[in-house]
Amino acid sequence: MDSEAPLWIKPAFPATGLTALCSSESLRPYFASRQRRLRYAGRNVAVAMINTVAVALCCGIATVMVTHWAERNGVGLLRWVELPWLARLLLAVLFF
């Protein structure tokens, strides 16, 4: 059984959220004129894209840094108990 999620899952959640927010804005608009609404929607999409890239970069870099630090210093929950390598691998995948 494949434990990895399909590639489309990660971008689908923010896209769904942005769609829901844009739909709610269409039902009860903040600006009355259509041109201002389109400009406002464009700004929302731009901010969402910048936010997505920034969070992905920060979280990715932080994860790599913490992983390397923990490996260098011998820190980690799985280091407290002696287990066969397969059990360690399964627990690491399960807890990560």
KEVEX-583221 format. One record per atom (N, C-alpha, C): residue in one letter; x, y, z; residue number from 1. Coordinates in nm, 4 decimals. Each point is the difference from the previous one (the first is absolute). Last residue first. Layout:
BEGIN
('A' (X Y Z) NUM) ...
//
This chain:
BEGIN
('F' (0.6633 1.0940 1.1407) 96) ('F' (0.0316 0.1189 -0.0765) 96) ('F' (-0.1225 0.0394 -0.0765) 96) ('F' (-0.0018 -0.3957 0.2636) 95) ('F' (0.0022 0.1202 0.0836) 95) ('F' (0.0299 0.1268 -0.0777) 95) ('L' (-0.0074 -0.4268 -0.2249) 94) ('L' (-0.1288 0.0167 0.0673) 94) ('L' (-0.0034 0.1313 0.0795) 94) ('V' (0.4014 -0.1350 -0.2084) 93) ('V' (-0.0973 0.0409 -0.1022) 93) ('V' (-0.1354 0.0280 0.0655) 93) ('A' (0.3350 -0.1678 0.2785) 92) ('A' (0.0393 0.1325 -0.0477) 92) ('A' (-0.0986 0.0525 -0.1039) 92) ('L' (-0.0528 -0.4422 0.1583) 91) ('L' (-0.0377 0.0987 0.1016) 91) ('L' (0.0364 0.1423 -0.0439) 91) ('L' (0.1318 -0.3567 -0.2807) 90) ('L' (-0.1453 0.0107 0.0041) 90) ('L' (-0.0477 0.1033 0.1020) 90) ('L' (0.4624 -0.0923 -0.0227) 89) ('L' (-0.0454 0.0649 -0.1230) 89) ('L' (-0.1520 0.0196 0.0025) 89) ('R' (0.1973 -0.2452 0.3494) 88) ('R' (0.0347 0.1426 0.0090) 88) ('R' (-0.0513 0.0771 -0.1209) 88) ('A' (-0.0470 -0.4665 -0.0042) 87) ('A' (-0.0929 0.0596 0.0965) 87) ('A' (0.0277 0.1486 0.0162) 87) ('L' (0.2967 -0.2424 -0.2670) 86) ('L' (-0.1308 0.0082 -0.0660) 86) ('L' (-0.1042 0.0635 0.0936) 86) ('W' (0.4420 -0.0876 0.1604) 85) ('W' (-0.0038 0.1138 -0.0919) 85) ('W' (-0.1361 0.0143 -0.0670) 85) ('P' (0.0259 -0.2135 0.4927) 84) ('P' (0.0538 -0.0351 -0.1319) 84) ('P' (-0.0213 0.1161 -0.0981) 84) ('L' (0.0458 0.1290 0.5112) 83) ('L' (-0.0964 -0.0657 -0.0873) 83) ('L' (0.0699 -0.0434 -0.1272) 83) ('E' (0.0743 0.2428 0.5210) 82) ('E' (0.0643 -0.0840 -0.1010) 82) ('E' (-0.1074 -0.0751 -0.0769) 82) ('V' (-0.0413 0.4999 0.2504) 81) ('V' (-0.0270 -0.1437 0.0090) 81) ('V' (0.0742 -0.0727 -0.1111) 81) ('W' (0.0384 0.4729 0.0480) 80) ('W' (-0.0144 -0.0391 0.1405) 80) ('W' (-0.0184 -0.1506 0.0165) 80) ('R' (0.0193 0.2530 -0.4201) 79) ('R' (0.1321 -0.0339 0.0519) 79) ('R' (-0.0061 -0.0467 0.1449) 79) ('L' (-0.3775 0.1681 -0.2515) 78) ('L' (0.0326 -0.1368 -0.0377) 78) ('L' (0.1387 -0.0419 0.0467) 78) ('L' (-0.1671 0.4478 0.0666) 77) ('L' (-0.0742 -0.0968 0.0815) 77) ('L' (0.0407 -0.1440 -0.0314) 77) ('G' (0.3455 0.4172 -0.0613) 76) ('G' (-0.1173 -0.0571 -0.0645) 76) ('G' (-0.0651 -0.1053 0.0867) 76) ('V' (0.5177 0.2541 -0.0866) 75) ('V' (-0.1259 0.0282 0.0688) 75) ('V' (-0.1145 -0.0653 -0.0775) 75) ('G' (0.5053 0.0481 -0.0814) 74) ('G' (-0.0559 -0.1252 0.0512) 74) ('G' (-0.1287 0.0173 0.0776) 74) ('N' (0.2882 0.3277 -0.2534) 73) ('N' (0.0045 -0.0040 0.1455) 73) ('N' (-0.0607 -0.1256 0.0613) 73) ('R' (0.0132 0.0817 -0.4810) 72) ('R' (0.1355 0.0281 0.0499) 72) ('R' (0.0115 -0.0188 0.1506) 72) ('E' (-0.4283 -0.0407 -0.2048) 71) ('E' (0.0874 -0.1108 -0.0419) 71) ('E' (0.1421 0.0199 0.0538) 71) ('A' (-0.3136 0.3432 0.0694) 70) ('A' (-0.0354 -0.1171 0.0804) 70) ('A' (0.0887 -0.1193 -0.0348) 70) ('W' (0.0486 0.3925 -0.2593) 69) ('W' (0.0443 0.0238 0.1370) 69) ('W' (-0.0260 -0.1223 0.0876) 69) ('H' (-0.1624 -0.0062 -0.4437) 68) ('H' (0.1467 -0.0098 0.0033) 68) ('H' (0.0533 0.0209 0.1423) 68) ('T' (-0.4626 0.0591 -0.0625) 67) ('T' (0.0370 -0.1392 -0.0256) 67) ('T' (0.1508 -0.0190 0.0061) 67) ('V' (-0.1738 0.4350 0.0287) 66) ('V' (-0.0262 -0.0744 0.1234) 66) ('V' (0.0392 -0.1468 -0.0170) 66) ('M' (0.0334 0.2774 -0.3818) 65) ('M' (0.0949 0.0425 0.1029) 65) ('M' (-0.0177 -0.0800 0.1298) 65) ('V' (-0.3073 -0.0703 -0.3553) 64) ('V' (0.1321 -0.0517 -0.0346) 64) ('V' (0.1013 0.0366 0.1077) 64) ('T' (-0.4311 0.1763 0.0468) 63) ('T' (-0.0024 -0.1453 0.0154) 63) ('T' (0.1361 -0.0605 -0.0291) 63) ('A' (-0.0618 0.4620 -0.0771) 62) ('A' (0.0013 -0.0307 0.1439) 62) ('A' (0.0020 -0.1509 0.0236) 62) ('I' (-0.0467 0.1533 -0.4437) 61) ('I' (0.1341 0.0303 0.0508) 61) ('I' (0.0101 -0.0357 0.1479) 61) ('G' (-0.4239 -0.0440 -0.1978) 60) ('G' (0.0948 -0.0949 -0.0596) 60) ('G' (0.1402 0.0199 0.0537) 60) ('C' (-0.3356 0.3064 0.1257) 59) ('C' (-0.0211 -0.1310 0.0635) 59) ('C' (0.0964 -0.1039 -0.0553) 59) ('C' (0.0104 0.4327 -0.1963) 58) ('C' (0.0379 0.0053 0.1428) 58) ('C' (-0.0132 -0.1363 0.0669) 58) ('L' (-0.1442 0.0423 -0.4531) 57) ('L' (0.1449 0.0174 0.0141) 57) ('L' (0.0435 -0.0024 0.1458) 57) ('A' (-0.4628 -0.0194 -0.0909) 56) ('A' (0.0663 -0.1210 -0.0495) 56) ('A' (0.1515 0.0105 0.0149) 56) ('V' (-0.2583 0.3792 0.1051) 55) ('V' (-0.0182 -0.1058 0.1000) 55) ('V' (0.0701 -0.1276 -0.0446) 55) ('A' (-0.0001 0.3597 -0.3039) 54) ('A' (0.0774 0.0336 0.1203) 54) ('A' (-0.0103 -0.1096 0.1058) 54) ('V' (-0.2615 -0.0365 -0.3962) 53) ('V' (0.1427 -0.0181 -0.0286) 53) ('V' (0.0838 0.0257 0.1247) 53) ('T' (-0.4620 0.0791 0.0346) 52) ('T' (0.0252 -0.1416 -0.0235) 52) ('T' (0.1477 -0.0262 -0.0233) 52) ('N' (-0.1453 0.4493 0.0359) 51) ('N' (-0.0066 -0.0688 0.1280) 51) ('N' (0.0325 -0.1489 -0.0152) 51) ('I' (-0.0398 0.2593 -0.3888) 50) ('I' (0.1217 0.0391 0.0729) 50) ('I' (0.0046 -0.0726 0.1344) 50) ('M' (-0.3896 -0.0598 -0.2507) 49) ('M' (0.1139 -0.0642 -0.0660) 49) ('M' (0.1302 0.0321 0.0730) 49) ('A' (-0.3938 0.2125 0.1481) 48) ('A' (-0.0070 -0.1438 0.0280) 48) ('A' (0.1187 -0.0738 -0.0622) 48) ('V' (-0.0536 0.4591 -0.0943) 47) ('V' (0.0421 -0.0192 0.1390) 47) ('V' (-0.0012 -0.1483 0.0358) 47) ('A' (-0.1632 0.1127 -0.4240) 46) ('A' (0.1433 0.0288 0.0084) 46) ('A' (0.0528 -0.0218 0.1415) 46) ('V' (-0.4635 -0.0375 -0.0737) 45) ('V' (0.0703 -0.1119 -0.0622) 45) ('V' (0.1508 0.0210 0.0096) 45) ('N' (-0.2737 0.3503 0.1502) 44) ('N' (-0.0142 -0.1166 0.0868) 44) ('N' (0.0768 -0.1198 -0.0553) 44) ('R' (-0.0281 0.3886 -0.2629) 43) ('R' (0.0901 0.0196 0.1141) 43) ('R' (-0.0060 -0.1201 0.0946) 43) ('G' (-0.3012 0.0028 -0.3565) 42) ('G' (0.1368 -0.0170 -0.0487) 42) ('G' (0.1022 0.0173 0.1110) 42) ('A' (-0.4502 0.0919 0.0954) 41) ('A' (0.0207 -0.1443 -0.0157) 41) ('A' (0.1419 -0.0294 -0.0500) 41) ('Y' (-0.1298 0.4493 0.0248) 40) ('Y' (0.0105 -0.0546 0.1352) 40) ('Y' (0.0259 -0.1514 -0.0048) 40) ('R' (-0.0919 0.2208 -0.4002) 39) ('R' (0.1317 0.0409 0.0476) 39) ('R' (0.0259 -0.0574 0.1393) 39) ('L' (-0.4249 -0.0673 -0.1804) 38) ('L' (0.0989 -0.0781 -0.0744) 38) ('L' (0.1417 0.0339 0.0454) 38) ('R' (-0.3533 0.2501 0.1829) 37) ('R' (-0.0057 -0.1380 0.0492) 37) ('R' (0.1031 -0.0864 -0.0712) 37) ('R' (-0.0626 0.4440 -0.1419) 36) ('R' (0.0700 -0.0023 0.1300) 36) ('R' (0.0018 -0.1418 0.0567) 36) ('Q' (-0.2434 0.0647 -0.3927) 35) ('Q' (0.1425 0.0209 -0.0262) 35) ('Q' (0.0803 -0.0028 0.1298) 35) ('R' (-0.4779 -0.0261 0.0202) 34) ('R' (0.0616 -0.1234 -0.0496) 34) ('R' (0.1502 0.0176 -0.0214) 34) ('S' (-0.2900 0.2790 0.3741) 33) ('S' (0.0273 0.0001 -0.1438) 33) ('S' (0.0789 -0.1239 -0.0408) 33) ('A' (-0.1168 0.0708 0.4658) 32) ('A' (-0.1192 -0.0138 -0.0835) 32) ('A' (0.0333 -0.0096 -0.1489) 32) ('F' (0.2847 -0.1725 0.4482) 31) ('F' (-0.0091 0.1129 -0.0935) 31) ('F' (-0.1170 -0.0234 -0.0932) 31) ('Y' (0.0509 -0.3191 0.3196) 30) ('Y' (0.0482 0.1142 0.0790) 30) ('Y' (-0.0080 0.1277 -0.0837) 30) ('P' (-0.3226 -0.4524 -0.0709) 29) ('P' (0.1225 0.0731 -0.0365) 29) ('P' (0.0319 0.1162 0.0930) 29) ('R' (-0.2681 -0.4728 -0.0011) 28) ('R' (-0.0151 0.1243 0.0771) 28) ('R' (0.1253 0.0844 -0.0217) 28) ('L' (-0.0468 -0.3865 -0.2586) 27) ('L' (-0.1355 0.0018 0.0551) 27) ('L' (-0.0281 0.1288 0.0775) 27) ('S' (0.4319 -0.0848 -0.1774) 26) ('S' (-0.0949 0.0251 -0.1085) 26) ('S' (-0.1429 0.0083 0.0525) 26) ('E' (0.3485 -0.1139 0.2958) 25) ('E' (0.0142 0.1408 -0.0385) 25) ('E' (-0.0975 0.0348 -0.1125) 25) ('S' (0.0324 -0.4468 0.1345) 24) ('S' (-0.0684 0.0775 0.1030) 24) ('S' (0.0083 0.1501 -0.0288) 24) ('S' (0.2329 -0.2854 -0.2872) 23) ('S' (-0.1451 -0.0206 -0.0152) 23) ('S' (-0.0768 0.0796 0.1042) 23) ('C' (0.4687 -0.0060 0.0272) 22) ('C' (-0.0439 0.0802 -0.1157) 22) ('C' (-0.1502 -0.0141 -0.0221) 22) ('L' (0.1946 -0.2673 0.3353) 21) ('L' (0.0045 0.1417 0.0374) 21) ('L' (-0.0474 0.0896 -0.1140) 21) ('A' (0.0349 -0.4624 -0.0842) 20) ('A' (-0.1076 0.0260 0.0965) 20) ('A' (-0.0027 0.1471 0.0410) 20) ('T' (0.3500 -0.1429 -0.2762) 19) ('T' (-0.1267 -0.0030 -0.0734) 19) ('T' (-0.1167 0.0302 0.0934) 19) ('L' (0.4238 -0.0503 0.1900) 18) ('L' (-0.0071 0.1258 -0.0740) 18) ('L' (-0.1302 0.0090 -0.0798) 18) ('G' (0.0871 -0.4035 0.2272) 17) ('G' (-0.0229 0.1099 0.0944) 17) ('G' (-0.0148 0.1333 -0.0702) 17) ('T' (0.1166 -0.3735 -0.2589) 16) ('T' (-0.1382 -0.0125 0.0477) 16) ('T' (-0.0342 0.1128 0.0974) 16) ('A' (0.4410 -0.0338 -0.1492) 15) ('A' (-0.0857 0.0423 -0.1109) 15) ('A' (-0.1468 -0.0064 0.0404) 15) ('P' (0.3293 -0.1605 0.3024) 14) ('P' (-0.0031 0.1471 -0.0086) 14) ('P' (-0.0906 0.0502 -0.1121) 14) ('F' (0.0310 -0.4744 0.0337) 13) ('F' (-0.0545 0.0606 0.1216) 13) ('F' (0.0038 0.1527 -0.0043) 13) ('A' (0.1946 -0.2636 -0.3540) 12) ('A' (-0.1467 0.0017 -0.0038) 12) ('A' (-0.0588 0.0673 0.1233) 12) ('P' (0.4777 -0.0884 -0.0782) 11) ('P' (-0.0518 0.1257 -0.0552) 11) ('P' (-0.1530 0.0080 -0.0010) 11) ('K' (0.1934 -0.3996 0.1832) 10) ('K' (0.0529 0.1189 0.0680) 10) ('K' (-0.0488 0.1306 -0.0633) 10) ('I' (-0.1201 -0.4268 -0.2025) 9) ('I' (-0.0652 0.0261 0.1288) 9) ('I' (0.0493 0.1306 0.0629) 9) ('W' (0.1547 -0.2246 -0.4174) 8) ('W' (-0.0960 0.1085 -0.0130) 8) ('W' (-0.0621 0.0391 0.1337) 8) ('L' (0.3132 -0.3716 -0.0641) 7) ('L' (0.0651 0.1310 -0.0116) 7) ('L' (-0.0991 0.1164 -0.0028) 7) ('P' (-0.1128 -0.4672 0.2616) 6) ('P' (0.0209 0.0446 -0.1377) 6) ('P' (0.0553 0.1421 -0.0042) 6) ('A' (0.1159 -0.2931 0.4272) 5) ('A' (-0.1186 0.0630 -0.0567) 5) ('A' (0.0288 0.0388 -0.1451) 5) ('E' (0.2322 -0.4150 0.2751) 4) ('E' (0.0164 0.1385 -0.0441) 4) ('E' (-0.1290 0.0513 -0.0606) 4) ('S' (0.0754 -0.4530 0.1516) 3) ('S' (-0.0347 0.0925 0.1081) 3) ('S' (0.0147 0.1458 -0.0400) 3) ('D' (-0.1129 -0.5051 -0.2451) 2) ('D' (0.0794 0.1218 -0.0133) 2) ('D' (-0.0429 0.1005 0.1063) 2) ('M' (-0.0127 -0.5577 -0.0067) 1) ('M' (-0.0844 0.1183 0.0000) 1) ('M' (0.0887 0.1243 0.0000) 1) 
//
